[in-house]
Amino acid sequence: MTREGSIEPVAWGMRAPAVRSRAHWAAEQETIGPGLQAVMLWARLCVESADGAVITDQDGNRVLDFQGAGGVNSIGHANPRLVEEMTRQLTTWTAGAFGSTARLDMVRALQEYLPAPLDRIQLYSGGTEAVEAALRLAKSVTGKHEFLSFWGGFHGKTMGSLALTTGSARSKLGPLPTGNFSAPYANCYRCPLKLSYPGCGLACVDSAREVIKQQSTGALAAIVVEPVQGRSGNVVPPPGYLPALASVAREFDAVLIDDEMMTGFGRTGESFAFQHEHVVPDIVTVGKGMGAGYPVSGVIASAQTMSAAPFSEPSASSSSFGAFPMACRAVATTVEIIREEDLADRATRLGKLFLDALRPLVDSAPLVGDVRGLGLALGIELVVDKRTKEPADAATIRQVYLALLEAGVLVMTGGNTLRLYPPLTVDEDQAAEAIDIICRTLRALPSPAPRSGGAR
């Protein structure tokens, strides 16, 4: 307390030397294999405890967690209600996919939450597993085997989902499954067609149609798309994009798979991001924030779609850990909290607060080229030349990431973009503090000299 009796302001950031954390990290590396996320390797953060939007490391340093495990931390660390429900389930029944009170509670929660006609869900353990299941379902529905995905998209690291993923994630991992092709995504800040919205008339959709015409053998099963491209930096396509893709899918008698792994369950200000566009995909993949920290993912579709064989045959769409009681309890409780606390509406309100405060950085911070987002999925793209939009390199991204961590805000990265996923329950005062830290830090960082030959 201060002498006036007010509460002492929180000292955010890495103020205490990370002695215990460094020793802990070194001990883990004696057994943990390589290939951890780059941001984990940069930070070497070792957590002692977490509460809401706050992480405390083993040396007592406190940071605001706006990384949120890429959107997993939807209802805040150690949410009291989730802790209570999961503890009760842990003492009741944990292993097996028979009928359970937990599964019935989940079903009832989802019946109130899923938009018609998407009234069926099958559960899995991780995102890529759900995407693979969605591909099998699309093949079952259409009897076809080809898939169109988009530049900059990320759908997983197993072979089917990796074939949908473009860029460096697939480097040296071929050969990949055949029958997959890709088209430019609607990234208006970096339009691959060198056009400008709305004058472009959604030319990227015409490009996707042309890719299908030129590369398909007439066996297109699905178009697979993220309504907001997460790993590429929370790229938000312009209005009309998703309905236009749905129209292209219908044109080729294919289904639309909407990958909402990062955007579902209130993150963007709606239950699901596709609802912003008033379009209903045929198949939706979900995860991350759905379990609020428990590893669970799912495939959502209508009863008619999910009845397609062979997907609907016994054991054909099951998973070793799918619909286990702990997963069902996590989903049931998380969905109830999101609904009862109107967290999607809160994401809309706080998302606008963030965008209004951060967008001036485009003019005032040397490295900031673009600020974008939908709800509480936010992106700050860093460039070394605002005219050419030359991306900041990996060394610069690391420098900025560590500067923000040092100041007290933990973020995610994606390419040359800082990605922000605060919990939907984030305290408004903490949100304001995070905005202040981000703005002060980014304004203080100098812009490095552009590399020769930098281009848009």
C-alpha positions in Angstrom: 0.0 0.0 0.0 1.1 3.6 -0.6 1.1 6.1 2.2 -2.3 7.4 0.9 -3.7 3.9 1.3 -4.2 3.2 -2.4 -3.1 -0.1 -3.9 0.5 -0.2 -5.1 0.6 -0.3 -8.9 1.6 -3.7 -10.4 5.2 -3.8 -11.5 4.9 -5.5 -14.8 7.9 -7.0 -16.7 11.1 -8.9 -16.1 12.4 -6.9 -13.2 14.0 -9.7 -11.2 16.9 -11.7 -12.7 15.5 -15.0 -14.2 17.9 -17.1 -12.1 15.4 -19.9 -11.1 13.7 -19.8 -14.5 17.0 -20.3 -16.4 18.1 -23.2 -14.1 14.6 -24.8 -14.6 14.8 -24.3 -18.4 18.3 -25.9 -18.5 17.2 -28.9 -16.5 14.2 -29.5 -18.9 16.5 -29.3 -22.0 18.4 -32.4 -20.8 15.5 -34.5 -22.0 13.1 -32.3 -24.0 13.7 -32.7 -27.8 14.3 -29.8 -30.2 11.8 -28.0 -32.3 9.8 -26.1 -29.7 8.1 -22.9 -30.8 10.5 -20.1 -31.5 8.8 -17.7 -29.0 9.3 -20.3 -26.3 13.0 -20.6 -27.1 13.3 -16.8 -27.2 11.6 -16.2 -23.8 12.7 -19.3 -21.9 9.9 -18.4 -19.6 9.2 -20.9 -16.8 5.8 -20.3 -15.1 5.2 -20.6 -11.4 1.5 -19.7 -11.6 -1.1 -18.0 -13.7 -4.4 -16.2 -13.0 -6.7 -14.6 -15.5 -4.5 -12.7 -17.9 -1.4 -12.7 -15.6 1.6 -15.1 -15.6 4.1 -15.1 -12.8 7.4 -16.8 -13.5 9.6 -18.7 -11.1 11.5 -15.6 -10.2 8.4 -13.5 -9.3 8.2 -11.5 -12.5 4.6 -10.8 -13.7 3.6 -10.4 -17.3 0.3 -9.9 -19.0 -0.4 -13.0 -21.1 -1.6 -11.8 -24.5 -0.1 -14.8 -26.2 -2.8 -17.0 -24.7 -1.3 -20.1 -26.3 -2.5 -18.8 -29.6 -6.1 -18.3 -28.4 -6.4 -21.3 -26.1 -6.7 -19.2 -22.9 -10.3 -18.1 -23.7 -11.7 -17.7 -20.2 -8.5 -16.9 -18.3 -5.9 -18.9 -16.4 -7.2 -20.8 -13.4 -10.8 -19.7 -14.0 -12.4 -20.6 -10.7 -15.5 -22.3 -12.2 -13.4 -24.4 -14.6 -11.1 -25.4 -11.8 -14.0 -26.5 -9.7 -15.7 -28.5 -12.5 -12.5 -30.1 -13.7 -11.5 -31.1 -10.1 -14.9 -32.7 -9.6 -14.6 -34.6 -12.9 -11.1 -35.7 -12.0 -12.4 -37.5 -8.9 -15.4 -39.1 -10.7 -14.3 -40.6 -14.1 -11.5 -39.7 -16.4 -10.8 -42.3 -19.1 -13.1 -43.8 -21.7 -15.6 -42.6 -24.3 -18.8 -44.2 -23.0 -21.8 -42.1 -22.2 -21.3 -39.8 -19.2 -22.8 -36.9 -17.3 -20.0 -34.8 -18.6 -20.8 -35.6 -22.3 -24.5 -35.0 -21.8 -23.7 -31.6 -20.1 -21.5 -30.8 -23.1 -24.2 -31.8 -25.6 -26.8 -29.6 -23.8 -24.4 -26.7 -23.7 -23.6 -27.0 -27.4 -27.3 -27.3 -28.3 -27.7 -23.8 -27.0 -24.6 -22.5 -28.7 -24.2 -24.1 -32.2 -25.9 -22.2 -35.0 -28.4 -24.2 -37.1 -28.1 -26.4 -39.1 -24.6 -27.2 -37.5 -25.9 -29.5 -34.8 -23.4 -32.4 -34.6 -19.9 -32.5 -33.2 -17.2 -35.2 -33.1 -14.3 -34.6 -30.6 -10.6 -35.1 -31.1 -7.4 -34.3 -29.2 -5.6 -31.6 -31.3 -6.2 -29.3 -34.2 -4.5 -31.2 -36.9 -6.4 -34.4 -36.0 -9.7 -32.5 -36.4 -8.6 -31.1 -39.7 -7.7 -34.6 -40.9 -11.1 -35.8 -39.8 -12.8 -33.0 -41.7 -11.0 -34.0 -44.9 -12.3 -37.6 -44.4 -15.8 -36.2 -43.9 -15.5 -34.1 -47.1 -14.4 -37.1 -49.0 -17.3 -39.1 -47.6 -19.9 -36.4 -48.5 -18.7 -35.8 -52.0 -17.0 -39.0 -53.1 -14.1 -36.8 -54.3 -10.6 -36.3 -53.1 -9.1 -32.9 -54.1 -8.7 -29.9 -51.8 -8.1 -26.2 -52.4 -6.4 -24.2 -49.6 -4.8 -20.7 -49.5 -1.5 -19.0 -49.4 -0.5 -18.1 -45.8 -2.9 -20.6 -44.3 -1.9 -23.1 -41.6 -3.9 -26.2 -40.8 -1.6 -28.6 -39.0 1.5 -30.7 -39.3 0.3 -34.2 -40.1 0.5 -35.1 -43.8 -3.1 -34.3 -44.9 -3.3 -31.0 -43.1 0.3 -30.2 -44.0 -0.6 -30.5 -47.6 -3.1 -27.7 -47.1 -0.5 -25.5 -45.4 1.7 -23.3 -47.6 5.1 -21.8 -47.1 8.1 -22.8 -45.0 6.1 -25.1 -42.7 6.3 -27.8 -45.4 9.9 -27.3 -46.4 11.9 -30.5 -46.9 8.9 -32.6 -45.7 7.7 -33.9 -49.1 6.4 -35.8 -50.8 3.0 -34.6 -49.7 -0.4 -36.2 -50.6 -1.5 -35.4 -54.2 -4.7 -33.7 -55.1 -4.0 -30.5 -53.2 -3.6 -27.0 -54.7 -3.6 -23.5 -53.4 -4.7 -19.9 -54.3 -4.0 -16.4 -53.0 -5.7 -15.4 -49.8 -7.5 -12.1 -49.5 -4.7 -10.3 -47.7 -5.5 -6.7 -48.6 -2.4 -5.2 -47.0 -0.2 -7.4 -49.2 -2.5 -8.2 -52.1 -0.7 -10.9 -54.1 -2.5 -9.6 -57.2 -1.3 -6.0 -56.6 -4.9 -4.7 -56.5 -6.9 -2.7 -54.0 -10.2 -3.4 -52.3 -13.0 -2.7 -53.2 -12.0 -1.9 -56.7 -10.5 -5.4 -57.1 -14.0 -6.9 -57.1 -12.6 -9.8 -55.0 -10.3 -10.8 -57.8 -8.6 -13.3 -55.4 -11.8 -15.3 -55.5 -11.7 -15.3 -59.3 -8.1 -16.5 -59.0 -9.2 -19.4 -56.8 -11.8 -20.4 -59.3 -9.3 -20.3 -62.1 -6.8 -22.5 -60.0 -9.6 -25.1 -59.7 -10.4 -25.0 -63.4 -6.7 -25.3 -64.4 -5.5 -27.8 -61.8 -8.4 -29.9 -60.7 -9.2 -33.3 -62.4 -12.9 -32.6 -61.6 -12.6 -34.2 -58.2 -12.7 -31.2 -55.9 -14.0 -32.3 -52.5 -13.6 -29.1 -50.5 -12.3 -25.6 -50.2 -10.5 -25.3 -46.9 -10.1 -21.8 -45.5 -9.5 -19.8 -42.3 -12.0 -17.0 -41.8 -9.1 -15.1 -40.3 -5.7 -16.3 -41.1 -4.1 -16.8 -37.7 -0.5 -17.8 -38.2 0.0 -15.3 -40.9 -0.8 -12.5 -38.5 -4.5 -12.4 -38.0 -5.2 -11.4 -41.5 -8.9 -10.4 -41.8 -10.3 -10.7 -45.4 -12.7 -8.1 -46.7 -16.5 -8.3 -46.5 -18.0 -10.7 -49.0 -14.9 -13.0 -49.2 -16.3 -16.0 -47.3 -19.7 -16.0 -49.1 -17.9 -15.8 -52.4 -15.8 -18.8 -51.6 -19.0 -20.7 -50.5 -20.4 -19.9 -53.9 -17.3 -21.3 -55.7 -17.6 -24.5 -53.6 -21.2 -24.9 -54.7 -20.2 -24.2 -58.3 -17.8 -27.2 -58.2 -20.1 -29.5 -56.1 -17.7 -29.3 -53.3 -18.1 -28.4 -49.6 -16.7 -25.5 -47.7 -14.5 -26.4 -44.7 -14.2 -23.4 -42.3 -11.1 -23.8 -40.1 -12.1 -22.0 -36.9 -9.4 -23.5 -34.7 -8.3 -20.0 -33.6 -11.4 -18.0 -34.2 -14.2 -20.1 -32.8 -16.0 -19.8 -29.4 -16.3 -16.0 -29.1 -12.8 -14.9 -30.1 -13.8 -12.6 -33.0 -17.0 -11.2 -31.4 -19.3 -13.9 -32.7 -19.7 -17.5 -31.6 -17.9 -18.4 -34.8 -16.2 -16.0 -37.2 -18.2 -17.2 -40.2 -21.3 -15.6 -38.6 -19.9 -12.1 -39.4 -20.5 -12.9 -43.0 -23.9 -14.6 -42.6 -22.7 -17.7 -44.3 -23.0 -21.3 -43.1 -20.1 -23.6 -44.0 -20.6 -27.3 -44.5 -17.9 -28.4 -42.1 -16.3 -26.4 -39.2 -13.1 -27.4 -37.4 -12.7 -26.0 -33.8 -10.4 -26.3 -30.8 -8.1 -24.1 -28.8 -10.4 -21.8 -26.9 -13.2 -24.4 -26.8 -11.4 -26.3 -24.0 -9.7 -23.3 -22.3 -6.5 -25.2 -21.8 -7.6 -28.8 -21.9 -6.4 -30.4 -25.2 -9.6 -30.9 -27.2 -10.7 -30.2 -30.7 -13.7 -31.0 -32.9 -15.5 -31.3 -36.2 -18.9 -29.6 -36.4 -21.4 -30.2 -39.2 -25.1 -30.9 -39.7 -26.6 -34.3 -39.0 -27.1 -34.8 -42.7 -23.5 -34.0 -43.6 -22.1 -36.1 -40.7 -24.2 -39.1 -41.7 -22.2 -39.6 -44.9 -20.4 -43.0 -45.1 -17.7 -44.1 -44.5 -17.3 -41.3 -42.0 -20.4 -42.4 -40.2 -19.6 -46.1 -39.9 -18.7 -47.6 -36.5 -15.2 -46.6 -35.4 -14.6 -44.6 -38.7 -14.6 -41.2 -37.1 -13.5 -42.0 -33.6 -10.4 -40.9 -31.7 -8.4 -42.5 -28.9 -9.2 -39.6 -26.5 -12.3 -38.2 -28.3 -15.2 -37.5 -25.9 -13.3 -38.5 -22.8 -15.0 -37.1 -19.7 -12.4 -34.5 -18.9 -12.6 -33.1 -22.4 -16.4 -33.0 -22.4 -16.4 -31.3 -19.0 -13.9 -28.7 -20.2 -16.0 -28.0 -23.3 -19.3 -27.9 -21.4 -18.0 -25.5 -18.7 -16.1 -23.2 -21.2 -19.2 -22.9 -23.5 -21.4 -22.2 -20.5 -19.1 -19.4 -19.3 -18.8 -17.9 -22.8 -22.5 -17.8 -23.1 -23.5 -16.7 -19.6 -20.9 -13.9 -19.5 -21.5 -12.7 -23.0 -17.8 -13.0 -23.8 -18.3 -12.7 -27.6 -19.9 -9.3 -27.1 -17.1 -8.4 -24.8 -14.6 -9.4 -27.4 -16.3 -7.0 -29.8 -16.1 -4.1 -27.4 -12.6 -4.7 -26.2 -11.4 -5.5 -29.7 -12.6 -2.0 -30.9 -10.8 -0.5 -27.9 -7.5 -2.2 -28.9 -7.8 -1.3 -32.6 -8.7 2.4 -31.8 -5.6 2.6 -29.5 -3.2 0.6 -31.6 -3.9 1.8 -35.2 -2.2 5.2 -34.6 1.0 3.2 -34.3 1.1 3.0 -38.1 2.0 6.7 -38.1 3.9 7.0 -34.8 5.9 3.8 -34.4 8.8 3.3 -36.9 8.3 -0.5 -37.3 4.5 -0.7 -37.5 3.1 -1.1 -41.0 -0.4 -2.4 -40.3 -2.7 -3.0 -37.4 -5.7 -5.2 -37.9 -8.0 -7.6 -36.1 -11.5 -9.0 -35.5 -12.6 -9.1 -31.9 -9.7 -10.2 -29.7 -7.7 -11.7 -32.5 -5.3 -8.9 -33.3 -2.3 -8.4 -35.4 0.5 -5.7 -35.6 2.6 -6.2 -38.7 6.2 -5.0 -38.5 8.0 -3.6 -41.6 11.3 -1.9 -42.1 10.0 0.3 -44.9 6.4 1.5 -44.8 6.4 2.5 -48.5 7.6 -0.9 -49.9 6.2 -2.9 -46.9 9.4 -4.8 -46.7 8.8 -7.2 -43.8 10.9 -7.0 -40.6 13.3 -9.9 -40.4 13.4 -12.7 -37.8 16.1 -10.9 -35.8 14.0 -7.8 -35.5 10.9 -9.7 -34.6 12.8 -11.5 -31.8 14.1 -8.1 -30.6 10.6 -6.6 -30.5 9.1 -9.7 -28.8 11.7 -9.7 -26.1 11.4 -5.9 -25.6 7.6 -6.4 -25.0 8.2 -9.3 -22.6 10.8 -7.2 -20.7 8.2 -4.4 -20.4 5.5 -6.8 -19.2 3.4 -8.1 -22.2 3.7 -11.6 -23.6 2.6 -11.8 -27.3 2.6 -14.4 -30.0 4.3 -13.9 -33.4 3.5 -15.1 -36.9 5.9 -14.3 -39.7 6.6 -10.6 -39.3 3.5 -9.9 -37.2 2.8 -9.6 -33.5 -0.3 -11.6 -32.7 -2.4 -10.7 -29.6 -4.9 -13.2 -28.0 -5.8 -11.9 -24.6 -8.4 -14.0 -22.7 -12.0 -12.9 -23.4 -12.3 -12.2 -19.7 -9.3 -9.9 -19.6 -9.7 -7.1 -17.0 -10.3 -3.7 -18.7 -7.6 -2.0 -16.6 -5.2 -4.7 -17.6 -6.1 -4.2 -21.2 -5.4 -0.5 -20.9 -2.1 -1.3 -19.2 -1.1 -3.7 -22.0 -2.1 -1.1 -24.6 0.1 1.5 -22.9 3.1 -0.9 -22.7 2.8 -1.9 -26.3 2.5 1.6 -27.6 5.4 2.9 -25.5 7.6 0.0 -26.4 6.9 0.1 -30.2 7.3 3.9 -30.4 10.7 3.7 -28.7 12.1 1.1 -31.1 14.1 2.5 -34.0 13.5 1.2 -37.5 16.4 -0.8 -38.9 17.7 0.1 -42.3 15.8 -1.6 -45.2 17.6 -4.4 -46.9 18.6 -3.7 -50.5 16.0 -4.7 -53.0 13.2 -4.8 -50.5 9.8 -5.0 -52.3 6.1 -5.1 -51.5 
